[in-house]
Amino acid sequence: MKLSRRRFLRQSAVAFGAPLFIPGSVLGLNGAVAPSNRITVGGIGLGPRGREVLKSFLSQRDVQFVMIADVQETRREVVRVMVNRAYENQDCAKTGEMFDVLGRKDIDAVVIATGDRWHAVASILAARAGKDVYCEKPCSMTVRESQELADAMNRYGRVFQAGTQRRTVDNFKWAANLARTGRLGRIHTVHAGILALEESHQWLPAETQPARELVDWDRWLGPAPWRPFHKDYINGRWRGYFDFHGGAALPEWGAHTVDLCQWGASADATVPVSYEAEGQTIHARYANGVKLVMRRAGFKGEGDWKAPGTCPVRYEGDEGWVEAADSGKVAVSNPRLLEGGAPATMAGTDPSKHVRDFLDCIRTRGQPAANADVTRRGHIVSHVAAIGWRLGRKVTFDPQSETFVNDAEANRMCSRARRAPWHA
């Protein structure tokens, strides 16, 4: 009987007592994490922002990224190469079908960074499949999707982290702590920087649709209404179109800045009760009288913001104010507020600490900084404000029932029809 070379060597090693060499990484030695103790991760729809988040996952020793699903072949190949280069192997699989990722029993968590239209639906499907979820923002398109998303995470007991990473960025944390601990006195007004309030219901002209193996256009659209293919959509220029982008573009930055104002105002368990637009500014008020002002803060430094950078927030109390923005810096009304040292500088777009927070909570089954319930209410504020802006009148909202008060027209706008089969 012929022996293979591998079998011959194995039997010879046993017979002659030759030592068996096992890499230290398999045993968890020399700072490595044994495969049995790693968190296995897959990705769904990782474009430019998704790949920035992926870098933070790849840098974690206790993570193994194993599979990318994307409806575009060019994007899934970029991610496959990126992952294999990081791990110095060829183990990362790619697919055009997200259910291939969700169906793998060895995958513990997924990173979802599709366009907004898919965020809630894909997250809910992942929760049903038993996966923990890190989802880029905004995580919902409507008030109803915000509710469905949080309900699903709680029902299935999944760890959820919204990609509102500024909750774990040093200067934003420092500013919120200043407000929450009383150093500004009684907080009376919080300000959230937002983009221009606008939306389009137009369609781009039809172009020749690529082969499905290159771009699965039907799956790209997903829950959104059907429209003809145009390359701009798949190249990231879907923003601003109502069917693809949450109301009036307000959730784009509001998912971050309104969320931070909720935090700074110690209002994570509620939402404002009244909303009224005045041009490009929306004024809201909580039941306790604290005011939330959503106002312009574009890339060119619009308005009177003091802290440099995009996505600024401002907390005002009876004894002073503080601002924080993406530069990693803060501005304060009085230098005494800086006693004890200013926060470390960290770019507001850096997801590294946010990713680590998510991974730690996967292990402890704790609640991360931007968990499903926090995300639910923070996103609802932006959606409700956008509805009021669209209606052009003041609206009143009940934080308990999460419905508009005596306003059937506004309540009808809390949800959108989703294209089959994604409506359930």
N, C-alpha and C positions, 0 to 999 in steps of 0.2 A: 504494500500500500504506500502510495506516495504521500509525503508530508509537505505542506506548504512551508515556505521559509519562516513565516510568522509563527506557525504552530511548532516548528522545530525549535526555534529560539525560546519559545515560552516553556516547552517541555524540558529543554536543556537547563534553563534557569532554575526550574523547580528541582530537577535531579541533582544538580551540582551546588545548590544553595546559593546561587548568585543573588546579590542584593537587588531589590526592586526599587527603582527610582521614581518617585512621584513628585511632580512640580509643587513647590510650596504654595502656589496660588490655589491649587485644588484643595489643600488642607487649610487654607486661610492663614498662612504664615506670611511673615515679612510685610505686614501691613495690608495684605490682600484679604478679600472677603470670599469665603468658600462659596461655590455655586449654589449650594443648598440654602444659603442664607442671603442670597441676593434677591432684590426686587426685580422681577422681569417685566419689561415695559414694551408696549407697542405704540405705534403712532397712526393717526388718522388725519390726512390732509395737512401735511407740514410744508407750508410755503415759507417765504422769507422770515416772518415772525416766528413761525413754528420751529424753524431751524435754529433760531437764536435761543429759544427755550430748550431745544434738544441739546445744545452745547452744554447747558447746565446739568442735564441728566447724564450726559456722557462723562462728565467730570467727576461724578459720584462713584466711589469705589464699590458701593453696595448695590449698584444698578447694572442690569444687563438689558440693553435695548436689542430686540430680536426681530422686529418686523415692522414694515411701513406699508400702509394702504393709502393710495391716492388715486384719484380718477385720471390724473395726468401722468403719462409715462415719464416725461422729462423730470418731473418733480420726485416721483418715487425712486428714480435712478440716482438723482442727486443725493437723496437721503441715504440710499443703500451704500453708495460709495463713501459718503461722509462717515457713516457708522463703521464700516469695515476698516477704513483708514484709522479711526480712533482706536479700534480694538486689535488692529493688525491681524485680521483674519478675513474670511469670506462668509461669515455665518449669517449676516443679516438678510432676511428674506423680503421680497417685495411682492405686492399684489395690487390689483385694481379694485378689489372687493373688501370693504371694511368688515364684512362678516367673517372673512378669513382670520382677521385679527381677533374679533370678538369670540370666535369659536375655539380659539386655542386655550386649552385648560392650563397651560403653563404660564400664561400671561396674567400678571397680577393687576396691572394698571395700564391705562391708556392716556396718551397726550392727544388732545383734539384741538386742532388749529385750522379748521376749515373756515370758509366764509360764515358770516353770522347766521345765514338761513339754516345751517345744519347744526349749530352748536347744541341747542336744547335736545333735539331729536336724537342726535348721535350719543349725547351724554346719557339720555334715558335708556337707549338700547344697550349701552355699555353697562349701566347699573343692573339691568335685567340679566345681563350675561355674567354678573358677578365681578365686574372690574371696578377698581377705584379710578377716579377721573380727575385729570388736570385739564381744564378747558379754557381756552383763550376767550377773552371778552370781546364785545358783550355776549353774555351767555344765553340770551333769549331775544326774541323779536317782539314779544308782547307781554302784557301783564300776565296773561294766562300761561304762557310758556314759562315765565318765572316761577309761577306756582307749581306747575307740573314738574319742573326740574327739581325743585327742592323736595316736593312730595315723594318723587321717585328715589332720591338719594336716601331719604329717611326711611322709606318703606323697605328698601333693599339693604339698608345698613352699610352704605358705601361711604368711603372718604372722598370728599369733593373739594377741590381747590379751584376757584375761579382765577384766571390769569390777571387779576387786579393786583399786580405785584407790588404796588406802592405801599400796601399795608405792611410790607416787610422791608421797606427801604428806609435807611436810618433817619434822614431829615424829616420825612413824612411822619414816621413814628414819634420822633422827638416833638414835633409840632403838635400832634394829636395829644400826646401825653401832657404837654403844657396846658392845653385846653381842658383836658379831662381831670387833671389834678387840682384845678382851682387857681393856678398861678396867674391866670388872666382875669380872675374874679368870675362873676356870673357871666356865662356865655349868652350873648343876646343875638348875634348874627354870625352865620358861616357863609362863605363864598366859594362857589365851585366854578372853575374855568371851563368853558364849553366852546365847541366850534360854532360856526355860523349855522343858524337854524334854517335848513332848506332840504327839499327832497324833490325828486323827479319821478314822474310816472311814464316817461318816454321810453321807447325801445330803440336800441341801435339797429342799423340796417342789417339784414340777414347776410351772412357769409357762408361759404361752403363749409359744411360740418366735417371735421376730421374723422378718420376711422375710429371706431369705438376703442380699439386697443391703444390708441394714442391719447384720445380724450373721450371719456364717457360723458357726453353732454347731458343725457337724461339724468344720470346719477349726480352730475355736478349741480344741476338745478334742484334735485331732491325735493324737499317740501315746497319750494317756491313755485309760483305759477309758471307755466310753460311760456317760453319766448324763443325766437330763433337764435342760433349761435352767432356770436361775434367774438373775435379773439380778445378784445379789450376786457371782456368779462373775466375770462380765465387768466388774464395777466394781472389781475388784482385791481382792475379799474371798475369793479362792480359797486363801489361805494357811491352813495348819493342816490342810487335807484331804490325807490320805495320797496320793491319786491325783495330786494337783497339786503337792505340796510335798515336797522331799527329806526323808528320814528324820528323824522326831522334831523337825522344824524346826531341827535342828542345823546343816545347811549354810547356813541363812539368814545367820547372822552368822559361823559357823565358816569359811565361804568366805573371809572377811576375816581374822578373828582367828587361827584355826588356821594359815592361810596365813602370817600375819606371824610366828607362833611358829616355824613351819618355817624361815623366813628368819633370825630372830634366833638360833635354835639351830644355824645353819649346816647344816640338815638338808634342804635342797631336793631332794637326790638320794635321799632315803629316806623312810620313815614309821615310826612307833612299831611295836614288835613285840607289846606287850600292852596291853589295854584293860579297865578294870573300872569299872562305874558304882556310885556310892554316893549314892543319892537323886538330886538334881539336879546332881551333880558327876561328871565322868568323869576317871579317872586313867589316863594312858597312860605308857608308858616306851619310850624308844629303846634300840637294841641297845647303845649306848655308856653307858647308865645315866642319861642326861638324862631328867627327868620333864616331862611335859606335863599340865597341869591345865586342864580345860575347866569353867568355873564361871559361875554366873549374873552377869549385868551388864545389867540392864534399864534402861528409860528413867528409872527413879526412883532410880538410884544404889544398887542392891542390892549388898550385900557390903562388903568393906573396901578397895575400889579407891581409890587416892589421886589419880590424874590425872582431872580432870573430863571428862565426856562419854561418849557411847555407844561401843561397840566397843573397850573398853580391852584392852591387852596389858601383860604384865609380864615382865621378864627378870631372873632372880636369879642372881648369881654369888657366888663366895667372898668378893669384895671389895665387894659392894654390889648395888643393884637400880635399875631404871628402869622407869617406866610411861609410856605414851602413850595418848591417847584422842582422840575426835573434836573436842574443843574446840580442837585445835591446840597444846595445851600438853603439858608433860611433868612428871613428879614423879620425884625422885631420892632415894636414901638419904643422900647426902652432897653438900653444895653444891660440893665440889671437882670433881664430875663435870660441872658446868656451866662449868668453865673453858674459855675460848675462845668463850663465847657460847652462849645457848640458841637453838634452831631458830626460824626465822620461823614465825609463827602462820598456819595455813592449815586451813580446815575439812576434816575427814576425809572428807566427802562430795563434795568438789570434784574433778571428773574432768579438769580442764583440762590438767594436766601429763601425766596418763595418756594422754589423747587425743593430745597432742603426741608422746609417746614412741612410740605406735603409728604415727603418720604418718611419723615419722623412720625407723622400721624398715621401713615399706613402701618407702621410697626406697633404703635401704641393704641390704634383705633381711636385716637383723640380727634378733636375738631381743629382744623387748620385755620389760619388767619382769615381767609376768604372762603369760609365754608358755605354750604348750600343755603342756610337760613339767612346769613348775612347778605349773601348775593341776591337772594329772593327780594328782600326789601330794598336794598340799594338800587337794583335794576328797576323795580316797580316805580320808584320815584321818577326816574328818567322817562319811563314809558307814560306815566300819568301826566307829567309836565308836557311831553310832546303832544299828547291828545288835547290838552288845554290849548296849546299853541295852535294846533291845527283847527280847532273849533273857533278860535278867536275870541274866547270869553273865559271868565273865571269859572273854575270847576272846584267842587268839594269832594273829598275822598274820605272814606271810612277805613282807618287802619285795621280795625278788627275783622270786618267782613271782606276787606280788600275789594270794595266796589265803590263806584261813584254814588253820591247821595242824591236820590230823586232825579236821576239823569240817565234815561234810557239810551239816548243817543251816544253819550260817552261810554256807557257800559258795553254797547255793541262794538266799540272800537278796542276793547280789551283783548280781543282775539282775532286771528285771521284764519281763513280756510287754508288747510295744507293739502297739497296735491297727493293723490293716492299713489302708493299705499302708505304714505307717511303721516296720515291724519290721526292715527290712533296712538 
